[in-house]
Amino acid sequence: MASFPHAKKTFTQAVNGITKLVASLFNQPYDEIEAIQTAFGPLGCTSQSYTDSLKNLLLDYIQGCKVTYSDVAEIKVAAGMIAIPDASGNVRWRRNTAETTVNWANIDTGAEGNATQYYIYARADSAATTFTVIISTNATTPTGGTFYRLIGQFYNNASGNIEQVYGKHNISLGAWEDRTTSYGAQQAVTDGFVKLIYTGGGSWAFFTDGNANPILQLGGTDTHASDCLPVRKGDYWKVTVTSGSPVVYWISNGGY
């Protein structure tokens, strides 16, 4: 009786001059091959040359692994499953069953840098079934890794605070990020929204367009206002006020 796919079958190795050749010795692998074929099903092709391998089909697979802002010194990577390749296309499949906390202890080389863009990678270099997470200033090739995959990025601002956290494969809204002290002209890596609350007694204005210092005004001059305004990926945005300080939050559409 075949055990696959219910369980993995363990076969007994035949030893020359010792093992007695009986039908069961050959029928066990026969049954398992039949079970594997039944589990996968026929592809309807007369030759393997008509289809790609399952490895290549799943090379870009990712489920979960959402990257989110936690606080000014750390991010979170949610539980999930991911295929992690090397440069030649070899692949390792990994699964984390719990959320991973990522901080400056996870940098690939050197120390924390202020006013610096960082990239987040899932890595599978060690012998394990789970993946680790590293951060790097390199957008394509983290230091010391062979099996790695880019899953997100963030900006470490001039004060050494993490902001603008984006997940490459996130499929839902990100976390609200406090921009109350950082609402000058800046670029949006994803589509997103700016939430503004103003009670300063003067007036406010919201600008967003493709210029590094945007000039297209899309919102308000009210002295007391709360508004949520859209920003397109790649455009710049800023908030200005004539007096006082607004409360400003940013939320991304989830991925980029």
C-alpha positions in Angstrom: 0.0 0.0 0.0 1.5 3.4 -1.0 2.0 5.8 1.8 2.5 9.0 -0.4 1.0 11.6 -0.2 -0.2 10.8 3.3 3.4 10.2 4.5 6.9 10.0 3.3 7.9 6.4 2.6 11.3 5.1 4.0 12.8 2.3 1.8 15.2 -0.4 2.9 18.5 -0.4 0.9 19.3 -3.6 -0.8 22.7 -5.1 0.2 24.6 -7.2 -2.3 24.9 -10.8 -1.2 22.6 -10.3 1.8 19.2 -9.0 0.7 16.8 -11.6 -0.5 15.3 -10.5 -3.8 11.5 -10.8 -3.3 8.6 -9.1 -5.0 7.9 -6.7 -2.1 11.4 -5.2 -2.5 10.4 -4.0 -6.0 6.7 -3.4 -5.4 7.3 -0.8 -2.6 8.9 1.8 -4.9 6.5 0.8 -7.6 3.6 1.6 -5.3 5.2 4.9 -4.3 5.8 6.0 -7.9 2.2 5.2 -8.7 1.1 7.3 -5.7 3.3 10.3 -6.7 1.9 10.2 -10.3 -1.7 10.0 -8.9 -1.1 13.0 -6.6 0.4 15.2 -9.3 -1.9 14.0 -12.1 -1.1 13.7 -15.8 -0.2 17.0 -17.5 -1.6 15.9 -20.9 1.8 16.3 -22.5 3.6 13.6 -24.5 7.0 14.8 -23.5 8.7 16.7 -20.7 9.9 19.2 -23.3 6.3 20.5 -23.4 6.3 21.9 -19.9 8.6 23.6 -17.4 9.7 22.1 -14.1 7.8 22.6 -10.9 10.9 24.2 -9.4 10.9 26.9 -12.1 7.2 27.4 -11.8 7.5 28.1 -8.1 10.7 30.2 -8.3 8.9 33.4 -7.5 6.5 31.9 -5.0 5.7 33.9 -1.8 2.8 33.7 0.6 2.6 36.0 3.6 6.0 37.4 4.7 4.4 40.9 4.9 6.9 43.7 5.9 5.6 46.3 8.3 6.8 49.2 10.4 7.1 48.4 14.2 8.9 51.4 15.7 11.8 53.8 15.0 14.3 51.0 15.5 12.7 47.9 14.1 10.4 46.3 11.5 8.4 43.1 11.5 8.2 40.3 8.9 5.1 38.2 9.2 5.0 34.5 9.1 4.9 33.0 5.6 6.4 30.8 2.9 8.9 31.9 0.2 11.1 30.5 -2.5 14.7 31.9 -2.2 17.0 31.4 -5.2 20.7 32.0 -5.8 22.1 33.8 -8.8 22.1 30.6 -11.0 18.5 29.7 -10.3 18.9 27.1 -7.7 16.1 27.5 -5.1 15.4 26.8 -1.5 11.9 26.8 -0.1 11.5 28.1 3.4 8.6 28.7 5.9 8.5 30.8 9.0 5.6 30.0 11.3 6.0 33.1 13.5 6.6 36.8 13.0 10.3 37.9 12.8 11.5 41.0 14.5 14.3 42.8 12.5 16.5 45.5 14.0 20.1 46.8 13.6 21.5 43.5 14.8 20.4 42.1 11.4 22.5 44.4 9.2 24.7 42.6 6.8 27.8 44.7 7.3 28.8 47.8 9.1 26.7 49.9 11.5 23.4 51.9 11.3 23.7 54.8 8.9 21.4 57.9 9.2 19.8 59.4 6.1 20.2 56.1 4.4 18.0 53.8 2.2 18.0 50.2 3.4 16.7 47.0 1.7 15.2 43.9 3.4 16.1 40.4 2.3 14.9 36.9 3.2 18.0 34.6 3.3 18.4 30.9 3.2 22.1 30.2 3.4 22.1 28.0 6.6 20.8 24.4 6.8 17.3 25.0 8.0 13.6 24.9 7.0 13.1 28.6 8.0 14.4 31.8 6.5 16.3 34.6 8.3 16.0 38.3 7.5 18.8 40.8 6.9 19.0 44.5 6.0 21.5 46.0 3.6 22.3 49.3 1.9 22.8 47.3 -1.3 19.6 47.2 -3.5 20.6 44.0 -5.4 23.3 42.1 -3.6 23.6 41.9 0.2 27.0 41.2 1.7 27.7 37.6 2.7 24.7 36.0 1.1 24.2 33.4 -1.7 20.5 32.5 -1.4 18.6 35.7 -0.8 15.5 37.5 -2.0 14.4 41.1 -1.8 11.2 41.5 0.2 11.1 45.2 1.2 12.9 48.4 2.0 12.8 51.4 4.4 14.5 54.7 4.9 16.5 55.5 8.1 16.1 59.3 8.4 18.6 61.9 9.5 17.6 61.3 13.2 18.2 57.6 12.9 14.5 56.7 12.9 13.1 54.1 10.6 10.3 55.3 8.3 8.8 54.7 4.8 8.7 50.9 5.3 7.4 49.0 2.3 7.0 45.4 1.5 7.8 44.3 -2.1 5.0 41.6 -2.0 2.6 43.1 0.5 -1.0 42.9 -0.7 -2.8 45.0 1.9 -2.4 48.4 3.5 0.8 49.1 5.4 1.0 50.6 8.9 0.3 54.2 9.7 3.6 56.1 10.0 3.8 59.3 12.0 5.2 62.1 9.9 4.3 64.9 12.3 7.9 66.0 12.3 8.7 65.0 8.7 6.1 66.4 6.2 8.3 68.3 3.9 8.8 67.3 0.3 9.5 63.6 -0.1 8.9 60.9 -2.7 6.3 58.1 -2.4 7.8 54.7 -3.2 4.2 53.3 -3.4 0.8 54.6 -3.9 -0.6 55.8 -0.6 -2.4 58.3 1.5 -1.5 61.3 3.7 -3.7 61.9 6.7 -3.7 65.5 7.9 -5.2 66.9 11.1 -4.7 70.7 11.5 -5.9 73.0 14.3 -3.1 75.6 14.1 -5.3 78.7 13.5 -3.6 79.6 10.2 -4.0 77.7 7.0 -2.6 74.5 5.4 -1.9 73.3 1.9 -1.2 69.9 0.4 1.0 69.5 -2.7 1.8 66.5 -4.9 3.2 65.9 -8.4 6.3 64.7 -10.1 8.6 67.5 -9.1 11.1 67.0 -6.3 9.5 70.1 -4.6 5.9 69.6 -5.7 3.9 72.7 -6.9 0.5 71.2 -7.7 -1.9 72.0 -4.8 -4.6 69.4 -4.3 -6.0 70.2 -0.9 -7.2 72.8 1.5 -6.8 76.2 3.0 -9.0 75.5 6.0 -7.8 76.8 9.4 -9.3 73.7 11.1 -9.3 70.6 9.0 -8.9 66.8 8.8 -8.3 65.3 5.4 -7.0 62.2 3.7 -5.3 62.8 0.4 -4.0 60.4 -2.2 -0.4 60.2 -3.5 0.7 58.3 -6.6 3.7 56.0 -6.6 6.9 57.9 -7.7 5.4 61.4 -7.1 6.4 63.7 -4.4 4.3 65.2 -1.7 4.5 67.9 1.1 2.3 69.7 3.6 2.7 73.4 4.4 1.1 75.5 7.1 1.1 79.2 7.9 1.3 78.7 11.6 1.4 76.0 14.2 2.1 72.3 13.4 -0.2 69.7 11.8 -0.5 66.1 12.8 0.5 64.1 9.7 0.4 60.4 9.0 1.3 58.4 5.9 0.0 54.9 4.9 1.2 53.0 1.9 -1.1 50.8 -0.3 1.0 47.9 1.0 3.6 47.0 -1.7 5.6 48.4 -4.5 
